[in-house]
Amino acid sequence: MRLKYYNLALLVLFILSFAGCKKSEDTTVLNNDCIKRTLGPNVVGLKMEFAYAMALPKTAGTIVSAQVEASIAGATGTYLENNSYYTNSSGVDVPVLVGSPSVTTTTTTTVTFTKDTCAATLRYYYVIPEEARGKSVSFTFSAKSSTGEVVTYKMGPYNITKMDMTLDLALSDNNLNYLSIADMKAYNATDAAANASKIDLVYLYRNISGITFTHALVAPAASADYLPGITLPAGVNNNTKISKTWGLRDQQLARLQYGIFIDDLDFEKLNLSTAPNYAIGMKAEAGLWVETADGKYRAYVYINKIDNAKMTMTVSVKRYTLK
C-alpha cells in the first residue's frame, strides 16, 4: 500500500481543493508548498530549517525524488531529511522513513524516495556558511513524480547577517576573567598577557559591604575603584565602552521563550559615545552593550547565569564588525 502522509494541514486542504476544483484543462497533478520554520536573524554557523510538502492524488502516481538547490552552497551539516512527518493525537511529530539519506553535490541536496509515497513533508536544514556572510541566499525546492512531472517552489532571498555569535563562555574570578571581544574567548592572566591588545573586559566578583558590586564586567582602563584586588597583566589597558541593560533577552543567546532578536541594524544604530567603562551589580538575564577601544567591534554580551559561591558567570555574545 502507498504511504499517505498528509503532514501539514495546509497540504491536506490543498489536496482536497485540488480534487474538487481543478480545472479540466490543467494537467498538473503534483503540487508542493514550503514554510520556513526558524525565526530570527540568519547568523553564520546556525541552521535555517524548512518544511517542504509535496503531494499528488493516489491514483496519479508516486513521488520519486525531492531536492533543494541553494544559491550558495551550505556548510557541512546541510541535509534534506529522508523522513516524512505526521502529528499524532498527542501533538508529537512522528517520523516515517520514505527515502534514502540525502546526497549533496555543491549547491544541490537530493533525496531519492524508496517507499511508494504520494504525499510527504521533508525537513531541510541549511547550515549557513562563511561565504554567505553579509549576502543573501535563496532556495529552489523541487519534487518529481513517477510520471516525470516536476514542480518547484522558490524561497527567499534571505539576508545573512554580518554578526558573529558564540554561546556559553565561562568566566571565573581569579582564573578565566579576561574576555576578548576580538577573539570571542575568555583568557586567564597568562594568556591575557600574550593577547593584551585584544582584552576588552575583566570579570570579577566582589562582596563589598554597603556597595552592590557583586558580579562585574569592567574595562581594563577603568578606575582602580572598579577593579579591587586586580593586578592587570602587562599591556592589558583597553578603554572599552560599556552600557548595561535589563530585560533584553535575545532568544538566540538566551535560548528562552522570549521572541526578541538583536540584528545587524541594532549594532549600526547603537550610540555608546557617552557610555562608561564599567558595569557592576550584574544579574542573570541582563546584558551589556560594548564597543571596543579601537572602534572595530560592537557586541552584546548576554549573561546566561551567575554563581555567587563559585564566583562565576556564563555569557553568550553577538558581535558586529564595524571596520
N, C-alpha and C positions, 0 to 999 in steps of 0.2 A: 504494500500500500504506500501511496505517496505521503510524505510528511507534510502536514498542513499547519504551519506555524504562523498564525496571524498575530504578529508580535507587537505591533503598535496599533493603538486604537484608530489612528488616522488611516492606517493601511487597511483595516477591516472595512471602514466606511468607504474607502476609495474603491475597494474591490466590489462591494455591494452596489455602489454607484455605477461602476463600470457595467455590471451585469444587467442593470435595469435601464440605463440611459445612454449606452454607447450608440453613436450614430452608425448606421449600416455601412456607410461608405468609408468609415475609418477602420483600417485593418489592424491597427496597433492593439495588441493584447497584453504585452509585457509592460508593466508600469513600475515606477520607482519614486522614492521620496527620501529625504535626508534631513536630519537635525544635528546641530552641534550641541553636545552635552556639557562641555566645560564652559565655565564662566570666568570673567576677569581678564586681565592683561595676558597676552601671549608672550611668555618670557622664555628666552633661550634655555634649553635643557628640560623644560617642562613638556608634558604631553597635552596635545589637543585631542579630544575624543569626539567621535561622530557615531551616530547610529544610521546605518544605510538599509532601507527597506526596499524589497523588490517582490513582485508577485504577478502571477497570471492565472486565469481560470484553470481549474484542474483538468479540464478537457482539452486545453490548448498546448500542452507540452510541459516541460520541466525547465528549471534553471540549471545551466551547466557551468557558469562561472560568474564571478564578480571581481571588479578591480577598482583601484583608486590611483589616479595619476596626480602627483603633486607638482606644482610649478618649480619648487626647489626640493631636491632630494632630502628626505628626513634623515635624522641621525640614527645611530644604532639603537634598536629597540622599537623602531617603527614597524607596525604589522596590522594586517586585517584579520580579525578573529575568524576562525573556521567553525565557530558555534553560532547557532541562532538562539534567540531567547524568547521565552514567553513568561508572563507573570502569573503565578499561581494564585489560589484563593487567599493566601496569606500575604499577598503583595510582594513575594520574593521572586526575583528574576531567576529563571531556571534555564541553564544552557542545554542545548541539544546539538550534538555533532552533525554537521551537514557536509563538510568538505575536508580536504587535506590542508595541512598547515600552509599559510600564505608564503609566497615567494616574492621577494623584492629585487627588481633589477633597476638600478639607478633611481628613477623617479616613480616607477610603477610597481604597485603591490597587488598581487592576484591570488584569489582563492579558487581552486577548481572543486566543484561540487562532486561528492561521491555518493550522495543519497538522492533518491527520487523525490525531488522537492519542488513544490510550486509556489511557496512563499517563505521568505526568510528575512531576518533583520540581523545584519552583521555589524560588529563594532570595529571601528578603525581608530588606531592610536598612532598619532604622528608626533614623534619626538622632535622638537624644534631645534634645528642645527645652528651652529655659529654662523654659517653662511647666510642665514636669513635675518640676522640682527639688523634692526632699523629698516627692513624692507617689508614687503607684503607677500603673502603666499596664497595661492588658490588651489582648489582641488576639483577634479572631474571624476565623479563616481560613475560606474557603468556596470550593466549586467547583460548577460547573453542567455537566450533560451535555446532549447533543443531544436527549434525551427530555424535558428540562425538570426532571429530578431535581436537587436541591440538597443538598449535605452541608456541615456546618460542624464546625469544631474550635476550641475555645477554649484560649488560652494565657495564663498569668498568674493573678493580678496579680504584677507585678514592681516591687519598690521601686526608686525612683530616688534616688540619694544626694544629700546636701546639698553634698558636696565639689565643689571646683573642681580642675582639673588642667591643667598646662601642661608641655610637653616641650621639652627641649634648649635651655635658656637658656645662652648663652655668657657666661662670666665671664673677665675678664683683669686681671692685676695692672697697676696704674697706668693703667687705662682703664675698662672696664666692671666695676668691682669693688664696686659698691654694689647690693645686692639688696633689693628691696621685696617682702615677702610680700603686702601690701595690693594692690599693682598687678600682682604676678606678673611683674615685669620687672627687668632689670638696667640700671643707670644709670652714666654717667660722673660725674665730680666736679661738673661744671657742672649737669647735670640733677638730680643728687642734692641740690644746694643748693636747687633750685627745688621739690623734693619732700621736704624734710628730715624732716618728721614721719612719712613713710612708709618711711624707710630702716631696715631691720631687721638686715642683716648686711653685713659688709665682707669681701670676699675678698682674700687676699694670699698670696704665695708668698715664703718666705724660707729660704735655705740657711744656717743658723747653726751654727757649729762646736759640737759637744757637745750639741746640742738637736735633737730630731726635730720641727722646726717645719713645714717644707715647706708643703703646702697647708693653708690655714686659713680658717675662717669664724668671724667674731668680731663680737660686738655692739659698736656704736659706743661704748657706755658702759663697755666693758671697760678694764682697766688698760692703760696705755701699753705695758707689757711685752708685751702680746699684739697690739699694733698698731705694731711698729717701723717707723719711716720713714713712717708715715701721718699726714698732716695732714688732719683731717676737714673737710669743707665746713661752713660756718656752719649751725648748727641741727641738725646730724646727731648725735643723742645718745641714741637709744633704748637701753634696757637689756633686750635680748632674752634669753630663757631658752633654753638650748641643751643638748641631750643627744645625744651621738654614739652610734651603734650600728653593729654589723658584721653582715653576713650577711642583712640584711632587704632582699632583692631583690624589691621589688614588681614583679609581672610587667607591669603597665600602664605603669610608669615605666621599668623596665629593658628591657622587650621581649626578655627572655631566656627560657630554658626553665623557670624556677622557677615553681612553682604557688603563689605567695604573693601575697596581695592585702590592702592596707590599706583598711579601710572606715570609715564614719562612727563606728561603735562604738569603734574603736581610738582615735580622737581624743577621744571623750566620756569614756573611761576613763583617759586619759593624765594623769599627775601629774608636773608639772615644777616643783613648788613649791621644791625644793632644787637645781634644776639650775644649773650655772654659766652664764656668759655668753660662753664661747669654746669652740672646738673646733679643735685643731691636729693636725698629722700625719695629715690625712685622705687616704684612698686611694680609688681607683676601686672601685665596687660597695659602698661604705659609705654611711652616711646620717646624717641629723640630724633629731631631733625638735625642733621650735621652737615657742615661744609668744611672741607679740608683747607688747611692753611695755604696751600698752593693754588686753591681755586679750581682744582681739576675735578673733584668729585663732590656730589651731594648724596646724602644717604638718609634712609630712615631706619633707625635701629629699634626694633620691637623687643620688649622684654617678655619672654615666654614664661620664665619662672625665676624665683629667688629663694634662697635658703639662708636665713639668719644664722642658724647654728653652724653651718658649714662655710658661711661667708662666700657664697657662690651666686652667680647669675647666668642664666642661659638666654642668649639673644639670637634673633634672626634679622637679616639685613637685606634691604633693597638698596642698590647703588646705581647712580646715574652719572655718566661721564660727561662733563661739561666741555672739555677741550682735550 
